[in-house]
Amino acid sequence: MSFELVILISMLAVFAAGVFIFKLPAGVSLMLASITGAFVAGEGLPVRHLVEGSFGFLEAIMIIATAMIFMKVVEATGALSTISYYMIKSLHKRPTLLIIIITFFVMFPGMLTGLSSACILTTGALVVPALLAMGMPKKAVGSLIAMAAVFGEIAPPISIPVMIIGGGVDMPYIGFTGPLLIASFPPAIFTAIYYRKKYLKDFNIDEVLEKLENPVYDQYGFKLFLPIILVIALLLSEMLFPELMFHLGVPLIFMIGTLTAFGTGNKFKPVGMLQNSLRNAMPVMAILIGVGMFLQILTLTGVRGYLAVSALQLPEEVKYLAAVIMPFFGSAYAAASVIGVPLVFVFLGKNSIIVASALALMAAMGDLMPPPSLLCAYAGQMVGEPNHFKILKASALAIFVTGAVGILMIYFANDIGQFINLF
Amino acid sequence: MKIDHKIVASFLLFLMTVVCIVSGVEFLDMRTPDVIYPSEDLTKIGKLSDYFEELKDGSGDTDIYFFEGKEPGATVLLLCGTHPNEASGFIAGVLATENVKIKAGRLLIIPQACLSGFSCTDPMEGYPQSYTLESKSGERKFRFGSRVSNPLDQWPDPLVYSHFPSGQKLSGFETRNLNRSYPGRPDGTFTEKVGYAIVQLIKKEKIDLAFDLHEAAPEIPIINAIIYHEKSEDIGLNAILNLEFRDLRYAPERSPENFHGLSHREWGDNTDVYPFLMETCNPIQGRLRGRTNSELILTGKSPQYLAAQETGKLRIEYDAEGVPLDKRVARHLQGFLEIVNSYNEFFPEKTILLEGLPEYEDLLENGLSNYLK
């Protein structure tokens, strides 16, 4: 057994013991696993590396904190429940179309920002009350928005995992729209229809509407939606007109949205709201800090390279398995960077743009997977499901089908490339 | 037993204070400048802010070493340290600065083009902060930095980086990458301002021939390559042929016309210079590398690359001997010298005559320590 494998096993064992035996938060368990890995590797207690790793996801952490505050505020003003109410009321007669539109709606922020977490924290939070009120189980609702977040992260115009892979192989972000549409929308539609058939039973619209909070549109009018419109407009402007728009950054955009929410709807207590939001965001932020440390130690000790080389060492006949391993890196960005880049070279001879798009899809599913299970943890918080592994389990079929789409895209990369070139 | 939460909070606060102090001392150590001892032929040391005032005294205001020959001739720019995690480029610049003698023309050396990036390392890469080399005066420590500018100088990154003026989209991280920022702009980001200043330098000093020294991971196809703008093609191919005669293989790579922001593209498009970018093989940058430490910078030995090579699935230029730093520096310097010679052949009326720089074989035989003061 290689020494790197011993290090990895010791880290995973400490993580598992922390979570399952000592019931520690996942973030704390990841930190302890990182310290253990460094000790086993003979690095002692590398304080600088642990601190540096914890900053790996600083921007994501700030986005989560500010997005959580924003969503709590628009929930308190009544905007969230009003949108849910009218969405169901207008589309309840066509439940399949309703679920598909909800899935696209959840994907939307990810398409603009390239961030899967943005989907769950914004549009995902908007649709959760409606889906629960329609009688869908918590785990199914959580699973649907988590999967939609994965597809949103991949769908064009912005796909950061593809950009990371492209950056690693000096491939400009040109010509990806078609491949990314193929990688994201067909599995998204399949997932939506699957959840519709399996989990969404016939419902009585009056009973559902009764379960939802009363809409407050009549009371406050259009201004109720101004904070949401402003945030979407600022995000869109930053993406579409970077030359004209002063760079604000996503966290500042959410804070601007939060500040404009005062007086647009129901009153709320800002201090309590802030405390509550940050308390909710804290476990996920801690996970990201822990993941950063974990990845830093994996790299420092050579385990990251060991995993990447092990994937390459799979026999030629099963080289596609290396792509299947990608989600198990537990992070879309880590998978895209560590194994996505070498795999583009492994599949040289096939259309590289299609291959990179497919690999990005495989990598994006990493955000669902443990140890961090980031999207499942978020979704669990949104739907009130304390055991986020139930959400992961409920996503199994959708993950399998999405993975199959990714592998088929790689296998038929040249044919797909020719097909896209017809347009 | 239930412990008072105030005691727990106080303990954690104390623990975090200790962590901040211990790591803070290490992080601050990266702000100690590297020391370079220029050769006797040094004419003056300029600053990048001489070409764009706004950079003055800031973390982008890097040193420029001027060497001017008695005879007139061509002006050459040797730009190193664009990516501070690519050690051979920086050390080649240090070695050239400490050894070069000039008879005709002018040589400008910037050893640390992205000075800001030398003050930090990249999170989650597990990089060492420095490495030590033997020299004539004993051990010398050099910083090993980040691929990009320090986020303390430019933050936050956008989600997507839109290159000016092409509008080309890259991941947000690349917004701090100097070699994606050219031609830069005076009212842009910190990194774009540094890129702008370098382009102004090329224009104002009327640089004829310019080099940008880099390294790349063993699995990247453009390693051990000379990348040239289309207008530099004849000079580059002639030099590559001469290098072949010495049994040194450099892959010729023409700069892609639709990939913007890079020195070999934008310097060529926006100035009169003949630009070249050279890459050596650097395992510590690779995604397949094993344990990450300063030893890996110096020896370039990573058994995992051998294992990856044996799979036959990647085109990896690597052997069991590794790719030691002195070999990588020697390749850069020999490539530089051959391109300068080739330029002199094409422009005999405006040559640059350099001495004092070791040939490839000499550097391998004598080692870096004999050329570092």
Interface residues (C-beta under 8 A of the other chain):
Chain A: E4 A41 V47 R48 H49 L50 V51 E52 G53 F55 G56 E59 M62 T113 G114 L115 I158 I160 M163 I164 G166 G167 G168 V169 D170 P172 Y173 I174 E238 M239 P242 E243 H247 G249 V250 P251 G292 L295 Q296 I297 T299 L300 T301 G302 R304 G305 Y306 A308 V309 L312 Q313 E316 K319 A334 S337 V338 I339 V341 P342 F345 V346 L348
Chain B: V19 C20 V22 S23 E26 F27 T121 P123 M124 E125 G126 Q129 P156 D157 P158 L159 V160 S162 F164 G167 Q168 K169 L170 S171 G172 F173 E174 E219 I220 P221 I222 N258 F259 H260 G286 R287 L288 R289 G290 R291 T292 N293 S302 Q304 A307 A308 T311 K313 L314 R315
